Amino acid sequence: MAYKDMKVLVVDDFATMRRIVKNILRELDFKEIVEAENGAAAVKILESQDIDLIVSDWNMPKMTGLDLLKWVRANEKTKNLPFLMVTAEAQKENVVEAVKAKVSNYIVKPFTAAVMAEKLAKILPQN
Amino acid sequence: MAVEHFPSEPLEALLSRLADGVVAGPDDLMGIGECLNVIESIEAHESTPDSWRDDLEAVKRLFRGIILEESADPSADWEKIRDVLKKFSGNGRGGAVSASGVHAEEPPPETQQAACPLNVSGEEADEDHPASEEVRLEDAELIKDFIEEAKEHLASIELNIMSLEADPTDKEAINAVFRPFHSIKGVAGFLNLSSIHHLSHEVENLLDEARSGAIDVTDAVIDVVLRAVDILKVLLQELEAALGCGQATLSAGLVENFLKSLKAFDSARHVPAAGAQKRPKVGEILVQKGLVEPEVVEKAIHEAKKRGKKVGEVLVEEGVLSPQDVAIALREQRRYQENTASVRVDTAKLDNLVDMVGELVIAQSMVLQNPEVQAIRDQKFQKDSVQLRRITAELQRISMSLRMVPIKSTFQKLIRLVRDLSKKSGKDVRLEMRGEETEIDRNMVEEIYEPLVHMIRNAVDHGLELPEERKARGKDPCGTIYLSAEQKGGNIIIELRDDGRGLDAQKIRAKAVERGLIGPDEVLEERALFELIFHPGFSTKDEVTDVSGRGVGMDVVRRSVEELRGKLEVSSVPGQGTRFELKLPLTMAIIDGMVICVGSERYVVPTVALRESLRPSREAYLTVHGSEEMIKVRNQLMPLIRLHKMFGVAPRYTDPWDALILVVNEDQKSYCLLADEIIGRQEVVIKSLGAGLRHVKGLSGGAILGDGKVALILDVKGIVSGYEEGGHHGYDRQRRVA
């Protein structure tokens, strides 16, 4: 599936950050992007819509990115979804935790469109 | 947690899963994750031989390196992992690893991550950092959004830190404070705002340590966080101001200083709590405030020791700091010493608390005075309700005391004033103060400053004589002003006394006649003559001097004191000086009053104004000129003011000899207020009447009585002036012009 036909879910509690991620995704030719401001909101969207890729922040109130990842992997409908975790340099230690919970890949803030493209190439091999 | 995935699988099955080549290569994080889970299960398995452990550990370590992109040569590591895994598969089902060529073609290790701006800025920070940071603002709209959102987050930090202060172990609160810093840092990284990024990064680290329990959330930690919030606000403001220009200059110096103090903080925060409360050195405070570099202080300490001086002195002498900076630091140090465990609270909150406690007291009496409740004869209930009353009374007392502050700060401001006045007037003046520690309602302490200033000006200008004159009279050439405060019962008495020439009764009299305040033949006692200085028409223009100036007379001073529900009285001895006594209620929230009944209405008369109450005889009632009603009390005629007429209620008694009269004093004159009945003396919490009733003459507020009904608080001064103005033709109920 081409990027432009994919529906991406961007999860971050910080609106500016969502916008930055969205801008970068658009640069990579993604057209359909939906947003959620925390894990719980993301779950609602995942249950009601067909999402092809999740880009989620780690640190969020209520339901963290890791909690969301676990939910995604435990849910029949979503268990195979590509899940890209956005994390911070200082919290790379947590990444191992995310890997064990079957994260598709992770990306460290701040990142450029090029890095994002590379990560996506790894987890969306069909493109 | 991964261990729980395969709790009951036999070791062989695990090994075969490991060997089955679920990992496609170093980029296949999901495969690696699966692998790690299996390895952990194997490690946890009871039949796993100990000899495997090292290998398993090594594989985990290698995987970790690959995951975190810390591996120097991921392909080589990947080969190693495959070798080890093969070994295991040999122990299990054997030879199932599909050694496909994919792995050999792994891309070279990524370098993008290593070159990410974050690391670059981190290195920069270690070098000499410029005092300001030039930022090119590429995407103004995005930055604008960021500023808005960051501000909201900073506000949420301030809110959450309050709950953290209440419970430093509250993990959710720490998280709530941590998260905004984290988010701000993230976005700042994208926007190349390295000062903001760096600052939030450091605070985030600190909070992360708090989150993990490595450090306790002490007051010091909270201070650091709040300071960081302040600096972030400044930076955001600078950013916002520069939005239109495409280029912003951020005060990176602020951040640098803060980070330096944060480094110093590192070592300090490990001292036990008791040690943390010890008094910090002035140098430390200055560094913490970001006023000087630690090295400069070091040097100054050295210099100070050599020269036998104080550090602050050296710093000022060398022109590093202004005396003010040092003074502030010293004050802060003193505050540390005096009061390490205090909390700053919004006065509105305190007022609210006092209000609510007042309501509580009222609600309590409503419950306890309920007839049904009073009918309860249970002894335990009686005992318990006494206990309840005792506790609420104590609560009320404590909440009142929260609003009290020492009068010291107000007094201290006057020292400066006296010094200035002395210089200006050419008179030597000494100010002696007593009772500075006396406590007074927070709301009042500022209100009394102006009246005191005015009275002191008067004392220096009119009261004290010039040095030569004093010498000629055999007095100390240096005049003295005594200022003292003390608490007497429910009042604060502030006394202002000078040892000047005193009030000249004859001069006052002459002037009052000249102004038409009194008739030329009117006979007045000395006291009454002195009272004339408070008359609005007394103070005059031709008295303008450098010191007292013009415009504000003693009438204004008295009025402001009365607005505080206080009293101002004067006494004087010729040649020896003048004495003003300011009598203020302890608090403005509560009033000691007499609850009276007029018809079906109840009113509260402040006891300050009340002299006595009595039922007059029929003979004591007189009318003058057929209309003006008077009551004769011990040979003194006093005007009768009918409250029921004033407030338009139907009284139970219209004849004074059936009813009761309350004798009140106002402006040295006595008046009789006619009421039906006295219910009792009571302290009431004053409630404002709201905009609609605020300016109704004769009323100063409302109060809720024990039975839940509202009573109006009478303003005796307003009633009397309403009576005087309304004359004999009824009462002027017009709103007073502010």
Contacts between the chains, C-beta under 8 A, distances in Angstrom:
chain1	res1	chain2	res2	distance
A	12	B	183	7.9
A	13	B	179	7.1
A	13	B	183	6.6
A	14	B	149	6.4
A	14	B	153	7.6
A	14	B	183	3.8
A	14	B	184	7.9
A	14	B	186	6.9
A	14	B	187	6.3
A	15	B	145	6.9
A	15	B	149	5.5
A	16	B	142	6.8
A	16	B	145	5.0
A	16	B	146	4.5
A	16	B	149	5.0
A	16	B	150	7.8
A	16	B	187	4.8
A	17	B	183	6.4
A	17	B	186	5.7
A	17	B	187	5.3
A	17	B	190	7.8
A	19	B	142	6.4
A	19	B	145	6.5
A	20	B	142	7.1
A	20	B	187	6.6
A	20	B	190	5.0
A	23	B	142	7.7
A	57	B	186	7.9
A	59	B	178	7.8
A	59	B	179	5.6
A	59	B	182	5.0
A	59	B	183	7.4
A	60	B	179	7.5
A	61	B	175	7.5
A	61	B	176	7.1
A	61	B	179	6.4
A	88	B	182	6.6
A	88	B	185	7.0
A	88	B	186	6.2
A	89	B	116	7.6
A	89	B	118	5.1
A	89	B	119	7.7
A	90	B	201	7.0
A	90	B	204	6.6
A	90	B	205	6.5
A	90	B	208	7.1
A	92	B	68	5.4
A	95	B	67	5.9
A	95	B	68	6.2
A	96	B	36	7.5
A	96	B	64	5.8
A	96	B	67	5.8
A	96	B	68	7.4
A	99	B	29	5.2
A	99	B	30	7.9
A	99	B	32	5.8
A	99	B	33	4.2
A	99	B	36	6.6
A	99	B	67	5.2
A	100	B	1	7.4
A	100	B	2	5.2
A	100	B	33	5.0
A	100	B	36	5.3
A	100	B	37	5.7
A	100	B	40	7.9
A	101	B	33	6.9
A	102	B	30	5.1
A	102	B	33	4.9
A	102	B	34	7.0
A	103	B	29	6.2
A	103	B	30	7.3
A	103	B	33	7.0
A	104	B	29	6.5
A	104	B	30	5.9
A	105	B	27	7.9
A	105	B	29	5.2
A	106	B	29	7.5
A	108	B	113	6.1
A	108	B	116	6.5
A	108	B	118	7.6
A	109	B	118	7.6
A	109	B	186	4.6
A	109	B	189	5.5
A	109	B	190	7.1
A	110	B	116	6.8
A	110	B	117	5.8
A	110	B	118	6.5
A	110	B	186	7.1
A	110	B	189	3.6
A	110	B	190	4.3
A	111	B	116	7.1
A	112	B	112	7.8
A	114	B	112	7.1
A	115	B	112	5.1
A	115	B	113	7.5
A	115	B	116	7.8
A	118	B	110	7.5
A	118	B	112	7.1
A	122	B	27	4.9
